[in-house]
Amino acid sequence: MSAELTDAERLKFILMAEGAAVTPAAERRLNDIVDGGHWSPDDYASTRGLILRLEDDVWVNVPVERYNANFVPGTTMTVDLGADGFFVHGRGLESRAEYWPPARFHFDKASSGRPRWNYVVTHGDRARLSPTIGCAMVCDFCNIPFDDTYAGVKPLDPMLESLEVALADDRQPGHHILISGGTPGPKHVSGLQAVYESVLTTFTGVDVDIMMVPLPGLFDLPRLNALGLNELSINLEVYDEDISAKVMRHKHRQGREYYLDFLETAAAELGGHRVRSMLMVGIEPLESTLAGTRAILERGCVPVLSPFKPDPATPLAGARPPSADDTLEVYLRARDLAVEIGGDLGPTCPPCTHNTLTFATRVDGAAVYDHELPALYSGV
């Protein structure tokens, strides 16, 4: 591990790779905080663990056996409770920790009769709207096509209603919006365009980001820009051509150059600092991920590095996450590339770094928060 990192920063890489065991005392306190409910948003592989803020404003998503029994058992790391509250420790490292409890609204019913988490789930300070039922694409690392049969774009009214509820939740209100999750088929592209238009015109005082595959005809970038779109995420996910052909066949057929060309076009229209692309660390060789990082930076966009976590519902359920040493190496080398080429690793929102290989931006030693701090519990 690099000596330039603090203990809390070093812990992040280990916790994301191995998860942590929860002591009985910590488990009881977590159950008290959530009234016996869920500890985690538990909606996607990378958001399935405990969301914690460690010392130095280090946010981390920690897999635990309750949600990731496929790889957490046997970990040497621990989430514990002491006289001063929650803390994590292992491998000679230790940090105080604050716990982020999920929003209360998730299991309420929308007017459609479906649970609100079918439409919106909050993690960190971000409310994520999932506008499609299932996904028209199948990627072996993503749970969405294995959890739901694809059935198009969801009705608009319960989505907007659920966003309003999420932004006003009494325990964990969302402070910005991400529209993401599930790719529409060609006949539903216009329906997704209507979702973008409605959300941007309804929630005009809230930052709204979009994360989606660049389907032909989907994005009217000048129109989205005029409506106040905050950021756009076009995720490469896997850069290696041979591996992408195996684990994300539909996206591979679209073509890597198609994605890179779109990133360049979007950067020219929106400004590169508003265009991101995520690479999944641990599915391909590290050198391929770093080549993808370079390609994103060279097009003026922001790379986001997210470690692969095997989802129990997917064909890759039996795979292992990348090691802490590998994720640290990728992070340090990607950071150096950003300095060399000019740019930054994303995201910049501190709570949104909980499932990515980056840290909060600091000015004069203090982390920069663009939005109000989410609700956190020390355990005391």
Wavefront OBJ file of the C-alpha trace (Angstrom):
o trace
v 0.000 0.000 0.000
v 1.194 3.514 -0.779
v 2.593 5.448 2.182
v 1.051 8.656 0.825
v -2.454 7.456 1.675
v -4.051 7.825 5.084
v -5.218 4.757 7.013
v -8.829 5.502 6.069
v -7.921 5.789 2.385
v -5.997 2.506 2.484
v -8.906 0.843 4.255
v -11.228 1.782 1.408
v -9.389 -0.432 -1.085
v -9.321 -3.404 1.297
v -12.965 -3.060 2.332
v -14.212 -2.825 -1.244
v -12.232 -5.931 -2.190
v -12.952 -8.146 0.818
v -15.950 -6.691 2.596
v -16.189 -6.879 6.384
v -17.713 -8.966 9.134
v -20.186 -7.137 11.404
v -19.818 -7.792 15.128
v -22.950 -8.606 17.163
v -22.715 -5.235 18.951
v -22.488 -3.344 15.648
v -25.302 -5.444 14.205
v -27.616 -4.568 17.098
v -26.876 -0.869 16.712
v -27.427 -0.960 12.951
v -30.773 -2.677 13.504
v -31.742 0.002 16.025
v -30.936 2.786 13.562
v -33.007 1.278 10.736
v -35.812 -0.013 13.002
v -35.060 -3.580 12.016
v -35.148 -2.749 8.303
v -32.555 -2.916 5.561
v -28.962 -1.843 6.188
v -28.300 -1.165 2.514
v -30.082 0.087 -0.617
v -29.347 -3.446 -1.943
v -30.339 -2.633 -5.519
v -27.201 -3.228 -7.573
v -23.872 -4.999 -7.115
v -21.855 -1.843 -6.524
v -24.369 -0.340 -4.061
v -25.275 -3.498 -2.147
v -23.077 -3.031 0.935
v -23.024 -0.763 3.977
v -22.353 2.847 3.021
v -19.878 4.328 5.507
v -17.975 7.570 5.851
v -14.570 6.926 7.380
v -12.122 9.482 8.692
v -10.769 12.047 6.193
v -14.162 12.078 4.421
v -13.485 8.695 2.851
v -16.773 7.211 1.597
v -16.895 3.478 0.987
v -19.442 0.816 0.129
v -18.604 -2.206 2.295
v -19.896 -5.636 1.241
v -21.172 -7.710 4.197
v -22.314 -11.316 4.401
v -25.996 -10.338 4.672
v -25.914 -9.024 1.097
v -22.828 -10.683 -0.424
v -22.584 -14.184 0.975
v -20.979 -15.186 -2.342
v -17.605 -13.654 -1.448
v -17.520 -11.945 1.985
v -17.226 -14.966 4.346
v -13.643 -15.340 5.510
v -12.803 -11.641 5.444
v -10.309 -10.384 8.037
v -11.908 -6.929 8.175
v -14.459 -5.922 10.814
v -17.179 -3.330 11.349
v -17.331 -2.909 15.112
v -18.939 -0.776 17.812
v -16.958 0.782 20.650
v -17.491 3.436 23.289
v -16.968 6.147 20.646
v -19.270 4.552 18.082
v -18.726 2.555 14.893
v -15.236 1.805 13.664
v -13.619 -0.489 11.121
v -10.381 -2.367 11.626
v -8.165 -5.081 10.232
v -4.664 -5.623 8.865
v -3.263 -3.184 11.399
v -5.479 -0.357 10.165
v -8.374 1.368 11.939
v -10.757 4.252 11.359
v -13.819 5.681 13.001
v -16.902 5.253 10.834
v -20.277 6.895 10.372
v -23.125 4.858 8.962
v -25.438 6.005 6.173
v -28.916 4.443 6.668
v -31.204 3.928 3.650
v -34.125 6.249 3.019
v -37.463 5.308 4.584
v -39.511 5.656 1.390
v -38.004 2.663 -0.425
v -40.665 0.177 0.660
v -43.645 2.519 0.606
v -46.143 1.964 -2.204
v -46.454 4.325 -5.146
v -49.884 5.146 -6.601
v -49.297 2.298 -9.071
v -49.272 -0.166 -6.160
v -45.618 -1.060 -6.732
v -42.951 -0.371 -4.082
v -41.268 2.977 -4.627
v -37.855 1.282 -4.849
v -39.059 -0.135 -8.178
v -38.746 3.432 -9.433
v -36.255 5.301 -7.250
v -33.492 4.234 -4.870
v -31.287 6.666 -2.944
v -27.625 6.045 -2.213
v -25.411 8.714 -0.679
v -27.086 11.999 -1.519
v -28.284 10.872 -4.945
v -31.761 9.602 -5.861
v -31.458 7.182 -8.770
v -34.466 6.843 -11.065
v -34.622 3.557 -12.994
v -36.950 4.250 -15.944
v -37.133 0.825 -17.610
v -38.485 -2.559 -16.570
v -35.502 -4.831 -17.073
v -32.995 -4.155 -19.839
v -32.953 -4.761 -23.573
v -29.232 -5.550 -23.301
v -27.643 -8.378 -21.321
v -24.287 -7.942 -19.570
v -23.060 -10.853 -17.468
v -21.962 -8.606 -14.577
v -25.273 -6.704 -14.234
v -28.246 -7.982 -12.245
v -30.911 -5.956 -14.063
v -31.596 -8.341 -17.002
v -31.561 -11.327 -14.631
v -33.903 -9.780 -12.059
v -36.579 -8.542 -14.506
v -37.771 -9.514 -17.955
v -37.518 -6.515 -20.255
v -40.882 -4.764 -20.697
v -40.120 -1.214 -21.839
v -40.284 2.160 -20.107
v -42.238 2.481 -16.850
v -45.279 4.779 -16.549
v -44.194 8.367 -16.048
v -46.520 9.506 -13.222
v -45.347 7.079 -10.506
v -41.729 7.835 -11.443
v -42.168 11.584 -10.981
v -44.213 11.007 -7.826
v -41.513 8.739 -6.375
v -38.794 11.274 -7.138
v -40.739 13.935 -5.233
v -41.033 11.575 -2.264
v -37.329 10.678 -2.446
v -36.236 14.312 -2.390
v -38.393 14.923 0.709
v -37.636 11.698 2.636
v -37.579 12.390 6.370
v -34.453 10.324 7.053
v -32.346 10.420 3.896
v -33.556 12.983 1.365
v -31.934 12.920 -2.047
v -30.121 16.083 -3.063
v -29.523 15.324 -6.737
v -30.957 12.930 -9.328
v -29.451 10.276 -11.581
v -31.583 8.723 -14.333
v -30.012 5.337 -14.947
v -30.544 1.602 -15.053
v -31.774 -0.527 -17.919
v -31.441 0.159 -21.657
v -34.618 0.521 -23.759
v -35.262 -1.321 -26.993
v -35.561 0.730 -30.217
v -39.362 1.120 -30.004
v -39.083 2.585 -26.483
v -36.426 5.227 -27.186
v -39.038 7.980 -27.514
v -40.505 6.969 -24.154
v -37.137 7.394 -22.474
v -36.704 10.775 -24.163
v -40.022 11.808 -22.593
v -38.719 10.748 -19.175
v -35.628 12.921 -19.585
v -37.702 15.903 -20.688
v -40.227 15.499 -17.852
v -37.667 15.110 -15.086
v -35.569 18.049 -16.280
v -38.588 20.343 -16.571
v -40.219 19.189 -13.326
v -37.180 19.336 -11.029
v -35.614 22.532 -12.284
v -33.865 23.396 -9.017
v -32.157 20.008 -8.690
v -29.011 18.741 -10.432
v -30.047 15.972 -12.841
v -27.555 13.548 -14.383
v -28.206 10.921 -17.066
v -26.358 7.601 -17.368
v -27.275 5.581 -20.448
v -26.057 3.693 -23.478
v -25.782 6.062 -26.494
v -28.532 4.471 -28.548
v -29.009 5.890 -32.054
v -31.388 8.848 -31.910
v -31.703 8.877 -28.110
v -29.721 11.956 -27.132
v -30.527 15.431 -28.404
v -27.528 16.979 -26.668
v -28.319 20.644 -27.431
v -31.867 20.133 -26.136
v -30.711 18.383 -22.954
v -28.157 21.122 -22.390
v -30.813 23.814 -22.808
v -33.053 22.018 -20.310
v -30.306 22.162 -17.689
v -28.763 18.683 -17.742
v -25.959 18.590 -15.173
v -23.802 15.639 -16.291
v -23.941 12.793 -18.790
v -22.417 9.349 -18.195
v -21.666 7.109 -21.177
v -20.033 4.027 -19.701
v -17.460 1.969 -21.590
v -17.393 -0.508 -18.664
v -15.012 -3.007 -20.331
v -12.316 -1.747 -22.711
v -10.731 -5.046 -23.798
v -12.395 -6.108 -27.051
v -12.135 -9.865 -26.545
v -13.494 -9.748 -22.998
v -16.261 -7.292 -23.843
v -17.406 -9.683 -26.602
v -17.873 -12.365 -23.933
v -19.406 -10.452 -21.007
v -21.342 -7.598 -22.688
v -22.202 -8.814 -26.153
v -24.782 -6.142 -27.059
v -22.526 -3.239 -26.116
v -19.602 -4.903 -27.897
v -21.631 -5.024 -31.103
v -22.210 -1.282 -30.863
v -18.432 -0.932 -30.973
v -15.827 0.665 -28.735
v -15.062 3.399 -31.263
v -18.756 4.291 -31.414
v -18.664 4.981 -27.669
v -15.419 6.927 -27.851
v -16.697 9.042 -30.751
v -19.873 9.791 -28.814
v -17.866 10.817 -25.738
v -15.882 13.239 -27.871
v -19.059 14.669 -29.419
v -20.707 15.061 -26.003
v -17.617 16.758 -24.575
v -17.674 19.272 -27.422
v -21.360 20.036 -26.777
v -21.514 19.987 -22.971
v -17.906 20.506 -21.872
v -15.748 17.509 -21.018
v -15.979 18.052 -17.260
v -19.713 17.264 -17.588
v -19.204 13.980 -19.466
v -18.142 10.841 -17.610
v -17.435 7.238 -18.532
v -17.160 4.343 -16.085
v -14.707 1.469 -16.384
v -15.234 -1.666 -14.307
v -12.008 -2.675 -12.596
v -11.286 -6.386 -12.244
v -13.010 -7.958 -15.249
v -10.198 -7.236 -17.690
v -6.400 -6.898 -17.318
v -5.318 -3.749 -15.485
v -3.458 -2.521 -18.554
v -6.709 -2.614 -20.548
v -8.505 -0.565 -17.907
v -5.680 1.958 -17.933
v -5.789 2.119 -21.743
v -9.495 2.890 -21.431
v -8.752 5.555 -18.829
v -6.304 7.184 -21.225
v -8.816 7.057 -24.094
v -11.471 8.792 -21.967
v -9.058 11.484 -20.774
v -7.771 12.108 -24.306
v -11.329 12.913 -25.376
v -11.577 15.503 -22.639
v -13.950 13.451 -20.453
v -13.880 12.191 -16.861
v -13.010 8.531 -16.142
v -14.800 6.810 -13.257
v -13.248 3.593 -11.907
v -15.688 1.211 -10.220
v -14.454 -2.130 -8.840
v -16.298 -5.211 -10.042
v -18.402 -6.870 -7.347
v -20.001 -10.184 -8.291
v -23.778 -10.040 -8.024
v -25.427 -13.247 -6.776
v -28.078 -13.080 -9.528
v -25.613 -12.997 -12.429
v -23.526 -15.556 -14.340
v -20.443 -14.057 -12.660
v -21.737 -14.720 -9.131
v -18.832 -17.086 -8.418
v -16.125 -14.668 -9.542
v -13.941 -12.747 -7.107
v -13.667 -8.961 -6.836
v -10.299 -7.458 -7.768
v -7.750 -7.456 -4.957
v -6.998 -4.370 -2.902
v -3.500 -4.286 -4.376
v -4.882 -4.306 -7.928
v -7.467 -1.595 -7.299
v -4.872 0.560 -5.562
v -2.462 0.164 -8.489
v -5.167 1.122 -10.987
v -6.164 4.131 -8.913
v -2.624 5.460 -8.517
v -1.717 4.952 -12.162
v -5.019 6.407 -13.381
v -4.504 9.422 -11.138
v -1.060 9.902 -12.677
v -2.569 9.656 -16.166
v -5.092 12.360 -15.281
v -2.256 14.638 -14.196
v -0.231 13.826 -17.332
v -3.034 14.346 -19.837
v -5.007 16.958 -17.925
v -8.232 16.085 -16.153
v -9.579 14.394 -13.065
v -10.996 11.091 -11.937
v -14.674 11.202 -11.036
v -17.094 11.574 -9.498
v -16.537 14.827 -7.638
v -19.522 14.449 -5.265
v -18.080 12.936 -2.015
v -20.999 10.592 -1.152
v -21.061 9.377 -4.770
v -17.463 8.153 -4.390
v -18.646 5.370 -2.061
v -18.495 2.744 -4.821
v -15.691 4.192 -6.940
v -11.897 4.313 -6.732
v -11.493 7.968 -5.907
v -11.740 10.368 -2.994
v -13.475 13.629 -2.212
v -11.978 16.752 -3.738
v -10.274 18.810 -1.039
v -9.688 22.562 -0.844
v -7.460 23.869 1.956
v -7.646 20.421 3.536
v -11.459 20.217 3.649
v -13.646 17.988 1.471
v -15.858 19.911 -0.938
v -19.564 19.023 -0.754
v -21.788 20.367 -3.529
v -24.933 19.405 -1.639
v -26.110 19.114 1.939
v -24.419 16.327 3.919
v -26.552 13.150 4.066
v -27.773 11.799 7.406
v -24.984 9.865 9.152
v -24.952 7.959 12.434
v -21.823 7.546 14.536
v -23.313 4.668 16.508
v -23.060 6.485 19.854
l 1 2 3 4 5 6 7 8 9 10 11 12 13 14 15 16 17 18 19 20 21 22 23 24 25 26 27 28 29 30 31 32 33 34 35 36 37 38 39 40 41 42 43 44 45 46 47 48 49 50 51 52 53 54 55 56 57 58 59 60 61 62 63 64 65 66 67 68 69 70 71 72 73 74 75 76 77 78 79 80 81 82 83 84 85 86 87 88 89 90 91 92 93 94 95 96 97 98 99 100 101 102 103 104 105 106 107 108 109 110 111 112 113 114 115 116 117 118 119 120 121 122 123 124 125 126 127 128 129 130 131 132 133 134 135 136 137 138 139 140 141 142 143 144 145 146 147 148 149 150 151 152 153 154 155 156 157 158 159 160 161 162 163 164 165 166 167 168 169 170 171 172 173 174 175 176 177 178 179 180 181 182 183 184 185 186 187 188 189 190 191 192 193 194 195 196 197 198 199 200 201 202 203 204 205 206 207 208 209 210 211 212 213 214 215 216 217 218 219 220 221 222 223 224 225 226 227 228 229 230 231 232 233 234 235 236 237 238 239 240 241 242 243 244 245 246 247 248 249 250 251 252 253 254 255 256 257 258 259 260 261 262 263 264 265 266 267 268 269 270 271 272 273 274 275 276 277 278 279 280 281 282 283 284 285 286 287 288 289 290 291 292 293 294 295 296 297 298 299 300 301 302 303 304 305 306 307 308 309 310 311 312 313 314 315 316 317 318 319 320 321 322 323 324 325 326 327 328 329 330 331 332 333 334 335 336 337 338 339 340 341 342 343 344 345 346 347 348 349 350 351 352 353 354 355 356 357 358 359 360 361 362 363 364 365 366 367 368 369 370 371 372 373 374 375 376 377 378 379 380
